[in-house]
Amino acid sequence: MLRGDPGIGETALLDHAAAAIGAGDMRLLRATGVEYEAELPFSGLQLLLRPALGRRAARPEA
């Protein structure tokens, strides 16, 4: 999790990190929260994992 005041470069830092990771064989999941959901339990996790739910069948066996 990355937190900071608006305008100090959090998004630019994450974009740079995503570009560096994107060249490898790792999967990158990103989510952007909204302030009004801050008090909802697991709202960030739900936002992060929702895109991956459709890919469950493609997962390799453990």
N, C-alpha and C positions, 0 to 999 in steps of 0.2 A: 504494500500500500504506500502510496506517495501522497503526502498532504502538503499544502502550502497556500500562501495568500495568492489571490488572483493576479496573474500577470508576471510571476517570477520565473516561469519556464518549465513547469512540471510536464506539460504536454510535449514540449520540445525534447525534454530529456527522455520521456517514454518513447517518443517516435524514434529517437536515435537508438535506444536500446532495442526496440522492435526490429529496426533495420539490421542491426548487428546479429540478432538471434535468427531473423528470417532467412539468413544465408545458410544456416545449419539444418540439421534434421530434427529440430525440436518444434513442437506445435506451440503457438503463442495464442493465448486467450486474453482478451481485453474487455473491460467493461467500464462504463462511465456512470457513476452514481449521481443521484440528484439529492439535494439537501432534504427535501420533504420525506424521503425514504430512510433517512438516517436512523430513525427510531424503530424501524421494522426489522425484526430478527431475520437474519440470513438474506436480506434483500440483495446485498452485494454478491453473495454466493450464487443466488438464483440468476442474477443478471449475467454473471460470468459463465455459468454452466449451461444455460439455456441453448446456446448454439451447438453445444456438443451432444445434447440428448439425441438428436437425429442420427448421430454417427455411432450409436452404441453397437449396432450390428457389425460395423467394420472393425471393431476392436479385436486385437489378437487375444487368444486365450491366455489366461494367467499361467 
